[in-house]
Amino acid sequence: MSDALARPAEAGSFSPPKPNAVVAVLALAGIVVSLMQTLIIPIVPELPKLLNAEASDTAWAVTATLLAASVATPVVGRLGDMFGKRRMLLLSIVLLVSGSVVCGLADSLVPMIIGRALQGLAAAVVPLGISIMRDALPADRLAGSTALMSASLGVGGAVGLPAAAFIADKWDWHILFWVSAGLGTVAFALVLLVIPESKVRAPGRFDLVGAMGLSAGLVSLLLAVSKGGDWGWTSGSTLGLGIAAIVIFLGWGWWELRSTQPLVDLRTTAKPQVLFTNLASVALGFSMFAMSLVLPQLLQLPSQTGYGLGKSMLTVGLVLAPQGLVMMVMSAVSAKVTKAKGPKVTLMIGALIVAGGYGLNLLLMSEVWHLVLVSCVIGAGIGFTYGALPALIMGAVDPTQTGAANSLNTLMRSLGTSFASALAGVILAQMTTDFGGFALPSENGFKVVMAIGAGAALLAFLAATFIPRQRQAAQAAPADGPVEPAEVTAKA
């Protein structure tokens, strides 16, 4: 057992008295944020009627969240390193609650988009929570705690979907957002009461030019990817945004390499352990979202198609809910494997499990229990991989860079999900079958998407093989406990 918990607090040290409470509160905050991302799914088809707007316009209620999250995650992570992770965590939760209140009062499109954008700005909660754990927890608690925090994204999404479907079916849709506001308020109060501020800081000046450049590049790229199907992949808008993203990212990279205090330390990002972990994260984000696109559609399509199961959105949520529980359980198993064999091995095992789950789905997709089994297998693999990713990142970066590094890794996963949505949308739009005069995605279309999901998981496995083998599984944290300010100063 680490002696960090037994020794008296030194002047200026960071020594939270209740590690269990810290882990529970941070995991709850992560679950609340992931609930925010899924609560709108049951009402997306109804938004044009509810908001009296065109379907192409109401899609911005989803796109706005994606864009805001992509911009906020790396920026807020860096601000956390500089000015305090707890402070930025509280600010993120305030934005979540504010956005939920705006959506709860909305009856038209513009306030709904504003509220959803505010909710998206809270996306940095999970990487901030992981970074706080590195500063606050003894080494022997870090692997399991960060694995649970990382898995909270999937846990909240899986549990939130059936709850959101039930609420939307029984009551007024605004209640979805009032529930989100209430849960966010509870999370805010608990963070305020339980989580002390870390003393670990990265002093310096905030890279405003780098933040603006990264934001502009991400917005251009994600707009092109997310709206390309609606605008046309060869349209001037899509191609123009794609070219703009390339030019902006090149200029941004040039600036970051020459900046003395960059928003993202590209030299650290180029370390093999960080680089290949981030590449694996893109592939895993792609693979995870492919399942989220395929299984709900298979469950809801009419049974007369011969492959659809004709179930309601509430049933979809109940089918996917066990996946969240599996992820939570497997995150603990992931931590044990990481301690014994290292996070690289854990990541490789998880990627193979995810690929196996998709392979199983190619064979079993005609019964509800088939899809429950498939979602649980894939969820088990995700629990493994998402537990290993923060350990790999924190094992390669300085304690003063954990907020920015974890946030960048989270952004890589988000980029993977965006690419999955775009590619799967193209495939399912092209591979269709006629059903009563309507074009529906064909069975072969779903199988192609599942095969690509398996391939993405195998790419993650391949990327993981290039990660250098670590000498110690627990090197993501100092051997004697939480980081002391003096230790950080010595490293700077």
N, C-alpha and C positions, 0 to 999 in steps of 0.2 A: 504493500500500500504506500502511496506517495506520502512523504513527510510534509508536503505542502499544506495538507489539511490540519496537521497537528501543530505546526509551529505558529507562534503568535504573529499577528499581522504587523508587517514592518511599515514604517512611515511611507505613505504614498503608494503602498502595494494594493493590488486588486485581489481581494480574497472573499468571494461571496460565501455566506455561511451555509446555504442550503442548495447544493448542486441539483438534487432531485426537483426542487421547485423551479430552478432556472431552466432545466430541460423541459419540464412540463409546460411552463408558460410560453417558452419560445416555440415549442411544437404546436401549441394551440394557436399562436399567432400565424404560423405557417399554414395550418389547416383553414383558418378563417380566410386567408388570402386566396387559397385554392378554391374555397367555396365560392368566392366572388367570381371566379373565372367560369364556373359551370352553372351558376344559378340562372343565367339568361337562356341557356340552351333549350329548355322546354317551351319557351315562348317565342323563339326566333321565327317560326312559321307564322305566328299571329301578329308580329310586330307591325306589318303594313296596316292591318285593321285597327290595332290598338293605338297607333300613333298617327293614323290618317296620312300615310305617306307611301311612296312607291317602294317596292321590295328592294330595288337597287340602292335606294337611299337608306333604308333601315339597316342594310348590311353594315353601314358605318358604325352602328352600335357595337358591333364586334370588332371591326377594323380599328376603331379609335382606341380600344383597350390594348390591342396588339401593338400599335404604334407607340402609345404612351409608355407601355411596359418596356419596350425595347430601348427607348431613350432613357428612362428613369433608372433602369437596373445598373448600368455601368457608372452613371453619374453619381447616383446616391451611394453606391458602394465606395467610390473614391472619397466622397464627402464624409462618409462614416469613418474611414481611415484617418481623415484629417481632423474632424471636429467632434467625433464621438459616435460610436455605432448605436448606442442606446438612444441618443438624441435623434439620429436619422430614422431609427426604427419607430420611435414614437411619432415622428413627423409623417412617416409612410402610413401608419395606422390612421392618423388624423385625416389624411387624404382619402383613404378607403372609406371612412365613415362619412366624410363630406360628400363623396361621390354617390354613396348609397342613399343619402338623404335627398340629394338632387334628383336621382332616378325615382325615389319613392314619391316625389312630388310631381314628376313629369307626366304630362299628357300629350306632349308633342315631340317631334324628332330632335330639335336642337338641344333642349335641356337633357334629353336622354343621352345624346352623344357626349355632351359636356360631362355628365355624371359618370359615364362609362370611361371616359378618358381619365378623370380623377381617380377612379378605381384602379385603372391600369398603372398609375404612378406609384401604387403601393407594391409593385411586383418585387421590389428589392428586399422585402421582409425576410424571405428564406435565406438568401446569401448573407444578409446582415446577421441573422440569428446564428448561422454556422460560424461566422467570424467571432461573434460574442462568445460562443462556446469555446473556441480556441483560447481566448483570453482568460476565460473564467474557470474552466474545468481542469481537474488534474488529468494527467496523461492517460491513466487507466480508464477514465470515463469518456474520453473524447471520441473514440471510434464509434461506439454504440450510440452516443448522443447525436453526433453529426449525421449518422446514417438515418436515425429517426427523423431528424429535422429535414433532411433532404427528401425522405420518403413522404413527408407530410403533404407535399404538392399532390401526389397521386392519391393519398388517403382522403384528403378533403374533397378532391374531385369525384372520387368513386362514391363516397358517402353522400355528398351534396346533390348529386344528380337525382336519385330517387326522392330525396326530401323536397327538392325544388319542383319536381314533376307533381308530387302530391299537393304541395301548396298551390301551384298554378292551376291544378285541376279542381280544387275544392274552394278556393277563395280568390279574391281580387289579386291580380298579378303584382300590384304595388307592394304587397306584403313581403314578397321575395326580398325586396331591397330594404325594407324596414327590419327584417330579420338579420340581413347582412350588417346594417348599421348597429343593431343591438349587440351582435356578436363582436363587432369591431370595438365597440365601447367597452365591453367586458375585457377584451384583449388589451386595450390601452390601459385600463385601470390596473390589470395584473402586472403588465410590464412596468408601470410606474411604481408599483409597490414592491416587486420582487427583484427586478433586474437592476443591479448597480451599473454605473458607467465604467467602462474600461479606461484605464490610464494609458493604454497603448495608443500612441499617436504617430502620424506621419506629418511632421510640421512642414510648412511651406506654403506656396501660393497655388490656388486652384487654377487649373489649366482651362480657362474659359474658351479659348480658341479651339483646343482639342475637343472639348465637350460639344461645342457648336458643330464642329466638323463631323464628329462621330454621329451626332444626332441627325444631321442632314443626310449623311450617307446611309444610315439605317432606315430612315423614313423613305428615302428614294428607293432603296432596295426592296423593302417590305411592301411598299405600295405597288411596285411593279409585279412582285410575286403574288400578292393577295388579290389584286384587282385585274391582273392580266387576263384571267379567264373571262371577265365581263367586258373588258375593253378590247380584247383581241391581242394575242401574243405578238403579232406583227404590227400592231397599231403604233402610231407616232407617240402616243402617251406612254405606252409600255416600254418601247425601245428607248425613248428619250430618258425616262427615269432610270432604266438599266444602265445606259451610258453615263448618265450623271452620277450614279452610285459608284461606278468604277473610277471616274475622274476624281470624285470627292475623296474616296478611300485612299487613292494614291497620294493626293495632296495631304490628307490627314496623316498618313504614315510618314511622309517626309517631315511634317511638323513634329510629330511625336518623337521621332528619332533624334531630332535636334533640340528638343526642349529639355531643360535641366530638371523640370518637375512635371513630367507628362501625366496626362489623365490615365493612360494605359502604358505601362512599361513594356514596350515591344521586345526589348532584349530579354526580359524575364519570360515573356510570353513565348519566345522562340526556344526556350529550354526544352529539350526533348520531352521531359516529364509533363510539362504544362502544355506544350504544343499537341502531343498525341492524345493527351487526356481531353483537350478541347475538341479535337477532330472526332474522337470517339463520342463525345457529347452531342455533336451535330447529328451523327448517325443514329444515336440512341433516341434523340428527340424525334427524328424522322420515324423511326421504327415504332415508338410508343404511340404517336399520333395516327399512324396508319390503322392501328387497331381501333382507335376511337372513332375513325371514320367508317370502318367496315361493319363492325358488330352492330351498332345501332340501326344502320340501314337494313341489314339482313333481318333483324328482329321486327322491323316495322313494315317492310314491304309486304304487299298482299300475299297470302298463302297460295292464291291461284297462279302466281308466277311459277310455282314449282320449287322455288328455293327461298322465298320470303316466308316469314313465320307469322305475319299479321298481328303483332303484339302492340300494346300501347306504350307511350313514353314512360309511364310509371313502371311497366314491366321491364323496359330497357334499363331503367335505373336500378331495379332490384337485381337484374342479372349481372350488372357491372359492379354492384356494391361489394360483393365478397372479395373482389380484386383489391380494394383498399385495405381490407383486413389482412389479406395475404401479404401485401407490401409491408405493412407494419410489422408483422411477424418475421418476415424474411430480412428486414433491415437489421433486426437483432442477430440473426444467423450470419448475415453479411459482416457484422462487426466482429464476430468470433473468428470467421475465416480470415478477415483482415489482420487481426492480432496474430494469428497462427502463421499465415502464409504471405501476408502483405496485400495491399489494396489492388495491385496489378492483377494478381491471381483472382481476386474477388470479381473484378471488372470482367475478366475473360470468362469466368464461369457464368456470370449473369448474362452476358451477351449471347452465349451459346444456349442458355435456357430460353431467352426471348426468341431466338431463331427457331428453336424446337417448338415453341408454342405456335408460331406461324405455320410451321410444317404440319403440326397437328390440325390446325384450322383448315388446311387444304383438304384434309381427309374427313374432318368432322364439322359439318356446318348445317345439318338438317334438323337438329333438335335443340330445344332451349338448353338442355343440360350440356350439350356439346359446346355451346358458346360460353356457358358458365365455366366449364373446365378450361377452355382455351384462355379466357380472360384471366383466370387464376394462375395458369402456368406463365403467361406473359407477365402478369403482375409480380410473380415470384422473381422472375429475371430482372424486372425493373427495380424491385426492392434491393437486389444484390448490387446492381450497377450504380444506382443513385446513392447507395451507401458508400461505395468505393470512390466516387468522383471527388467529393470534398477532401477526403483523406489524401488523395494523390495531389490535389492542388495545394493544400496547406503544407504538404511535405516538401514542396519545392519553392515556396516563396517566403520572404521575410514576414514576421508578424505584423509589421506596419503596412503590409500590402494585402492582407487577407481579405478585406472588404472588397477591394477592387478586383482581386483575382477570382474570388468566388462569384462575384456579380458577373464578370465576363464569362465564366463557365456556365452560369445560368442563362446568359444571353445566347450562348452557343446552342444550348438545348432548344431555346425558343426559336432560333433560326431553323433548326431541324424540323420543328413542327410546322413552321410556315412553308418550308419547301415540300413537306409531305402533303399539306393541304392543297397546294398548287398542283403538284404532279398527280395526286390521286383524283383531283377534280377533272383534270384533262383526260385521264384514263377512263373514268366512269362516264364522262360526257361523250367519249368516242365509242366505247364498247357498250351499246345499249340493246334493248329488246323492246318490241312493240307490245304494249299492254292496253288494249281498249282504245287505241289511238294515241296513247301517251308513251313517250320514250322513257324507259326505266333502265337503270344500270343492270347489265347482264350478270349472270353468275360467273362467267369467265372474266368479266371486268373485275369483280371482287377478288377472284383468285389471283389475277395479275397483281393487284395492289398488295395482297397478302404475301405473294412471292417476293415483291420488292421490299416489303417490310422485313422479311427474313433475310434478304440480301443486305439490307442496311445494318441489321444486327451483326451479321458476319463481317461487314466492313468495320464495325466498332471493335469486334474481336481482333481483326487484323491490325487496326491502329494500336490496340492495347499491347500487342506483341512487341511494339517498338519502344514502349515505355521502359526506361532503365529499371532493372531490378533494385529494390530498396534493401539496404542493409538491415533496417528495422521496420517493422510494421507500424510502430507508433511514433514515428519520427515527425509526425505532423504537429506535435506539441513538445515543449521542453520536458526532459525526463523527470524533473523535480516538481512539476506542477505548472500553474498558470504563469504567464509571462509577467515579469517585473519590469517597471519602467526603466530601471537601470540596465537591464539586459538589452532592451530595445535601443537605448542610447549608445550602448557599446557597439551594437551592430551597425548603427547608422554611419 
